[in-house]
Amino acid sequence: MINKCIEEITNKIRERSSATREKYLKDVEYNFKNSTSRRGLSCGNLAHGFAACESDEKSLIADGVAPNVGIVTAYNDMLSAHKPYEKYPNQLRKYAAEMNATVQVAGGVPAMCDGVTQGQPGMELSLLSRDVIALSTAIGLSHDMFDGVINLGICDKIVPGLLIGNLNFGHYHSIFLPGGPMATGISNEEKARIRRDFAEGKIGRDELLKGESDSYHSPGTCTFYGTANSNQMLMEIMGLQLPGSSFVNPDTPMREALNREGLAVLLGNIKSKDFSITVGNIVEEKSIVNGIIGLLATGGSTNHTLHLIAIAKAAGIKITWDDFSDLSEVIPSICRVYPNGPADINHFHASGGMAFVIKTLLDNQLLHEDVNTILGKGLIKYTMEPKLKEGNIVYIDGPDKSINETILRDAKNPFQLTGGLKVLKGNIGIAVVKTSAVDPSNHTVEAEAIVFDDQDDLITAFKAGELNRDFIAVIPFQGPKQKGMPELHKLTPSLTILQKKGFKVGLVTDGRMSGASGKIPAAIHVSPEAANGGAIGKIKTGDRLLLDAVNGTLECLVKDIDQRETREVSSLNASHGRQLFDQLRGLISSSEEGAGIL
């Protein structure tokens, strides 16, 4: 059984997607039945494909019977979350040899760190990197050397890009292997305090850098619940990685055992020749809805209002922001992980983690159980949690209750009854707002606009003491066509300080804020964007605006806004490689269509 509203939304998605999904599945089935993989390669092709392998690997690959798995890796050692992947290929080669199989690195994909590029020119390439990753994945898998895919990626645009690339080889059996979060450093509350103190001039850069270094201190994902950790939640609740594998720390016996188990599961799926558990069949309407539900229930990153639309499209499925908003009305918020609360992702995992999230949602008829996963039919398997026994993974029943109800709760006793995401509509356009971290007293703001060309302009005005009043900051010309939708995290400390002083403040932008939008009501991803003539580019300082996350309204209360011309802004600085992406900006879709070129 499933909640009636969820069933109705799922049926709407299925009806809306019927033609495109049918075509997608026909293509997947054709390739599944007719793809000859490396057995169809000429001797010259094949010799090139295994020339660098060891002699025993060459024999297995040439024979064409034992599985050969392609690894698509996002490894680099600048990005802490991806540093652990440096060791994975050699580990997996060793495990594969034990299992009479082979693995090869099929290709590498770029892996940007939004934490490094925050507020910098490189951030303008961040969202575009998702589709570059998807294209790079397709190139890596195009050699017809492989029987299945291991995906090594964990952070923001990387997992969505990898999955989109995999879905274009939907006849393959695929799995995602996480890297895991770094161990807990200083508390998130302490980190936020340090940032506020720096913004107010109470401490200098030395103290700020020490605080940041004490927070981001080792290999692994950042421990707050941003896009990287939201990705891991999604891959688990959608059945694309092992149960309980999302939030196990790097370089631990459990992490290595899970990698070995993941390879064993993938090889079993390849040998089974079970079409129903290929990646193109696992990702279907119900699993996409489960992903949205997981995002809402856990308070995940708003970036997935873009990424899930693009992922679904790659599988022939059409979802909209209204689907997110409608589901949010019936999905309770059951997690409090920073920025929605003080706890980090390690605390969440220890409190019951994904096994308890999935169990309580299933028990309350808030998830589709009858879905395909890498473990076969049924999401109930994902209420289990892994344990080590003599170095191997065994699964036991997961927890029946949360260990810490200040972090994770039963769906019958949620932190709030709705999922904390709302679609806003009005004469400014359509936008999304994340309310799960915003106090209800701040869900509605009516105030005069102050328009800024860039987030640095707001920070300059803040430091000059010019913002000590009620206002809604408007930052247009940040959208996908204009700037590639940079995240505007640098605004959070300044706006939070003003709110703490008692001022009513809000934000309206066609850029992004991600999972770190925090306690400020922020209407983000505004569409149409300013570069497409959207009303956000016509707002003037002094115009009165209404941002109402209760009733879903985003209005400029000035009658003549439709008659105004879009104001002019200076052209982009063609540095940091941004000019290489100019042609892509002309092709990119709107935010509500996923902000992609694919």
Sequence and secondary structure as in RCSB ss.txt:
>XXXX:A:sequence
MINKCIEEITNKIRERSSATREKYLKDVEYNFKNSTSRRGLSCGNLAHGFAACESDEKSLIADGVAPNVGIVTAY
NDMLSAHKPYEKYPNQLRKYAAEMNATVQVAGGVPAMCDGVTQGQPGMELSLLSRDVIALSTAIGLSHDMFDGVI
NLGICDKIVPGLLIGNLNFGHYHSIFLPGGPMATGISNEEKARIRRDFAEGKIGRDELLKGESDSYHSPGTCTFY
GTANSNQMLMEIMGLQLPGSSFVNPDTPMREALNREGLAVLLGNIKSKDFSITVGNIVEEKSIVNGIIGLLATGG
STNHTLHLIAIAKAAGIKITWDDFSDLSEVIPSICRVYPNGPADINHFHASGGMAFVIKTLLDNQLLHEDVNTIL
GKGLIKYTMEPKLKEGNIVYIDGPDKSINETILRDAKNPFQLTGGLKVLKGNIGIAVVKTSAVDPSNHTVEAEAI
VFDDQDDLITAFKAGELNRDFIAVIPFQGPKQKGMPELHKLTPSLTILQKKGFKVGLVTDGRMSGASGKIPAAIH
VSPEAANGGAIGKIKTGDRLLLDAVNGTLECLVKDIDQRETREVSSLNASHGRQLFDQLRGLISSSEEGAGIL
>XXXX:A:secstr
   HHHHHHHHHHHHHTHHHHHHHHHHHHHHHHH  GGGGS HHHHHHHHTTS HHHHHHHHHS S EEEEEE  
 SSSGGGGGGGSHHHHHHHHHHHTT EEEEEEE     HHHHTTSGGGGGHHHHHHHHHHHHHHHHTTS  SEEE
EE  STTHHHHHHHHHHTTTTSEEEE    B    S HHHHHHHHHHHHTTSS HHHHHHHHHHHS SSSB SSS
SHHHHHHHHHHHTTSS TT TT  SSSHHHHHHHHHHHHHHHHHHHHT GGGSHHHHSSHHHHHHHHHHHHHHT 
 TTHHHHHHHHHHHTT    HHHHHHHHTTS B B BTTSSSB HHHHHHHTHHHHHHHHHHHTT S  S EETT
EE GGGGGEEEEEETTEEEEEE  SS S TTTB  TTS SBSS SEEEEEETTEEEEEE TTS GGGSEEEEEEE
E SSHHHHHHHHHTT   S EEEEE S STTTT   B TTHHHHHHHHHHTT  EEEEESSB GGG TTS EEEE
EES GGGT GGGT  TT EEEEETTTTEEEE  GGGGGS           TTGGGGHHHHHH   GGGTS   
